[in-house]
Structures are given as C-alpha cells and as structure tokens.
C-alpha cells in the first residue's frame, strides 16, 4: 500500500484536540497517510515563528496536500487571516464546501445535498483598501477573466466528475455589471462551449438565497465569487446543523488544503469537549482527493469506511454536546473507530 505524506497543521484553540481525533480514526482505519506536522497561526507565534512560517509553506509545496485545523483570526484588528494567506500564496483558487443532511442530526430539512464552489482569490477579499478622506474608506472588488473562467471550469468539471446534474451561479450582475457581469459571461461561456450536458441556471443572489432556504433540494452545485461564497457557505451549513458538521477544501492546480471551517473556539480549548466531526469529514474529502488525483483505490476505500463509520455513529445517536449528545472529543473518535467495517 502506498503511503501519502500529508502536512498536518493542528491550528489554534481546539485545533490540536480535533486533529488528534482525526489521527486516531485514521490510525484505526489503517488509512494510507503519514502525517508531517507543521505550525501556523497563534501556535506558530508562541514558538517564536512567523504566523505562516516559510517551512510550513515549503512542506505544502513539496507534498501538495495538507489538513488544517482552525486558526484564530482577530476581528477588525491585529493580523490578517491565515486562511486567506494560504489561499493566496498557494494559489488555491477553488473553495469547495459539500453540504448534506446527516443521519441523526435533526434540522428543518431532511434532503440537503449540495456543493458550494467559491472563487477563492479575488473579489472584495483581494484586500485592496484605502482611506480616501478621514473617516471615508474604500474597498475595491477585483475580478479577472482568467479567474472567472478558471472557477467556472472547475465547477462544471466537478459536477461532471461527481455525476451532478446542475450548476447554479449566484451573482449580482444587475448592479455590478462589470465584475459580476464578467463572472456571468464566463460561466455561460464554459457551459455553452464545454459542458452543455450539465444544466445551468444563473440566479441573482438575493433571490437565490430566498430559494435556498425555501427548498434547498432544488440546488446541486452552487458557483459564486469570493464574498458571496463565504456568506452562503455558512448559511447553507445552517441548513444541516451548523459549521460543526460540514467539511471544507481549498484546491489549486498544484496543491490542496483541507480544513475544518469552524472557528478555534478558545473558550472550550483544552476541555476535551470539542466536536471533531468537521475535521474528520474534511480528512475524508482529502482521502477522496488523493484517490482521484493519485489514482489510489486504497484512499477511496478508506474514505468510504470512515464516512460510513461516522454516519453510523450519528445514526446511533452518538454525538458530542453541540449535537445533543454526551460524548467528548476522544469518545466520539472512539465511537467512529468502533464502527469501522
């Protein structure tokens, strides 16, 4: 069996605890992964390193794959987001967020199964801001044809590979005629010229969000620019139980970083009660990615075994406190391991 070296960034707060839970489950599943641990965020600062150490970046460049726990980002002050820095420095242009209903996790909806594909490098998140006058600031929304075509192609290719039937573009081209208009034209071009087999629907984002909460089952793959994707990803997570039950990935042509999308929760760090499910799910996405990109059936089989095990764990009513259960971090990981087939 081939062993794949994966860079593990435990992160801050509850990150090291949920990362340990993933390692435990992978070990019990005999998943073909060897971990190489590196630091980023506050944990790196505490060791006298940069927020995003060069050795961490170099390791991801070398191995082309990483799993990252949550890293703390101050609100409105302090240092900038580690997540944004990773995406920019590694050109991880596609954020992929599968959102599906899980057994045993009760919400208003029973049939959610959609994937959000978000452009990850441009838009308002380009960080081009300046103070025009005292008390007046401006933020510039950046869009390029290259990036719009690239993310549209990724979404349609993803839909084709995963046997999805429809791509819906959320946009605001009625108001932002140049930036969102470019995204709209690029998506239509990719659909018409390369993927006419996939159904395509453009929707103005405000109407799209209304329809999403009315009936999420009408959506399949959702394509959108950076800021919209950030907001709608969390909105969609709320349809299935919150950020603790959804995985995430940031993917480029030369590498991929899989991550839990929830925060570092410093208020419960060290108490052993954090829910590791989101990072376990992200690690399963990572195994599927390895299986597909490196043509390794062992990775795919491990992904299926772990996914089936956590689904059965949830269906059996075994969950952490945030899911209405009584398990702590380690006992949840043990429950998943006990259900590996």
Secondary structure in CASP SS format (residue, H / E / C, confidence):
PFRMAT SS
TARGET T0000
AUTHOR 0000-0000-0000
METHOD secondary structure of the structure
MODEL  1
X C 1.00
X C 1.00
X C 1.00
X E 1.00
X E 1.00
X E 1.00
X E 1.00
X E 1.00
X E 1.00
X C 1.00
X C 1.00
X C 1.00
X C 1.00
X C 1.00
X H 1.00
X H 1.00
X H 1.00
X H 1.00
X H 1.00
X H 1.00
X H 1.00
X H 1.00
X H 1.00
X H 1.00
X H 1.00
X H 1.00
X H 1.00
X H 1.00
X H 1.00
X C 1.00
X C 1.00
X C 1.00
X E 1.00
X E 1.00
X E 1.00
X E 1.00
X E 1.00
X C 1.00
X C 1.00
X C 1.00
X C 1.00
X H 1.00
X H 1.00
X H 1.00
X H 1.00
X H 1.00
X C 1.00
X C 1.00
X C 1.00
X C 1.00
X C 1.00
X C 1.00
X C 1.00
X H 1.00
X H 1.00
X H 1.00
X H 1.00
X H 1.00
X H 1.00
X H 1.00
X H 1.00
X H 1.00
X H 1.00
X C 1.00
X E 1.00
X E 1.00
X E 1.00
X E 1.00
X C 1.00
X C 1.00
X C 1.00
X C 1.00
X C 1.00
X C 1.00
X C 1.00
X C 1.00
X C 1.00
X C 1.00
X C 1.00
X C 1.00
X C 1.00
X H 1.00
X H 1.00
X H 1.00
X H 1.00
X H 1.00
X H 1.00
X H 1.00
X H 1.00
X H 1.00
X C 1.00
X C 1.00
X C 1.00
X E 1.00
X E 1.00
X E 1.00
X E 1.00
X E 1.00
X E 1.00
X E 1.00
X C 1.00
X C 1.00
X C 1.00
X C 1.00
X C 1.00
X C 1.00
X C 1.00
X C 1.00
X C 1.00
X C 1.00
X C 1.00
X C 1.00
X E 1.00
X E 1.00
X E 1.00
X E 1.00
X E 1.00
X E 1.00
X E 1.00
X C 1.00
X C 1.00
X C 1.00
X E 1.00
X E 1.00
X E 1.00
X E 1.00
X E 1.00
X E 1.00
X E 1.00
X E 1.00
X E 1.00
X E 1.00
X E 1.00
X C 1.00
X C 1.00
X E 1.00
X E 1.00
X E 1.00
X E 1.00
X E 1.00
X E 1.00
X E 1.00
X C 1.00
X C 1.00
X H 1.00
X H 1.00
X H 1.00
X H 1.00
X H 1.00
X H 1.00
X H 1.00
X H 1.00
X H 1.00
X H 1.00
X H 1.00
X H 1.00
X H 1.00
X H 1.00
X H 1.00
X H 1.00
X H 1.00
X C 1.00
X C 1.00
X C 1.00
X C 1.00
X E 1.00
X E 1.00
X E 1.00
X E 1.00
X E 1.00
X E 1.00
X C 1.00
X C 1.00
X C 1.00
X C 1.00
X C 1.00
X C 1.00
X C 1.00
X H 1.00
X H 1.00
X H 1.00
X H 1.00
X H 1.00
X H 1.00
X H 1.00
X H 1.00
X H 1.00
X H 1.00
X H 1.00
X H 1.00
X H 1.00
X H 1.00
X H 1.00
X H 1.00
X C 1.00
X C 1.00
X C 1.00
X C 1.00
X E 1.00
X E 1.00
X E 1.00
X E 1.00
X E 1.00
X E 1.00
X H 1.00
X H 1.00
X H 1.00
X H 1.00
X H 1.00
X H 1.00
X H 1.00
X H 1.00
X H 1.00
X H 1.00
X C 1.00
X H 1.00
X H 1.00
X H 1.00
X C 1.00
X C 1.00
X E 1.00
X E 1.00
X E 1.00
X E 1.00
X C 1.00
X H 1.00
X H 1.00
X H 1.00
X H 1.00
X H 1.00
X H 1.00
X H 1.00
X H 1.00
X H 1.00
X H 1.00
X H 1.00
X H 1.00
X H 1.00
X C 1.00
X C 1.00
X C 1.00
X C 1.00
X H 1.00
X H 1.00
X H 1.00
X C 1.00
X E 1.00
X E 1.00
X E 1.00
X E 1.00
X E 1.00
X C 1.00
X C 1.00
X C 1.00
X C 1.00
X E 1.00
X E 1.00
X E 1.00
X E 1.00
X E 1.00
X C 1.00
X C 1.00
X C 1.00
X C 1.00
X C 1.00
X C 1.00
X C 1.00
X C 1.00
X C 1.00
X C 1.00
X C 1.00
X C 1.00
X C 1.00
X C 1.00
X C 1.00
X C 1.00
X H 1.00
X H 1.00
X H 1.00
X H 1.00
X H 1.00
X H 1.00
X H 1.00
X H 1.00
X H 1.00
X H 1.00
X H 1.00
X H 1.00
X H 1.00
X H 1.00
X H 1.00
X H 1.00
X H 1.00
X C 1.00
X C 1.00
X C 1.00
X H 1.00
X H 1.00
X H 1.00
X H 1.00
X H 1.00
X H 1.00
X H 1.00
X H 1.00
X H 1.00
X H 1.00
X H 1.00
X H 1.00
X H 1.00
X H 1.00
X H 1.00
X H 1.00
X H 1.00
X H 1.00
X H 1.00
X C 1.00
X C 1.00
X C 1.00
X C 1.00
X E 1.00
X H 1.00
X H 1.00
X H 1.00
X C 1.00
X C 1.00
X C 1.00
X E 1.00
X C 1.00
X H 1.00
X H 1.00
X H 1.00
X H 1.00
X H 1.00
X H 1.00
X H 1.00
X H 1.00
X H 1.00
X H 1.00
X C 1.00
X C 1.00
X C 1.00
END
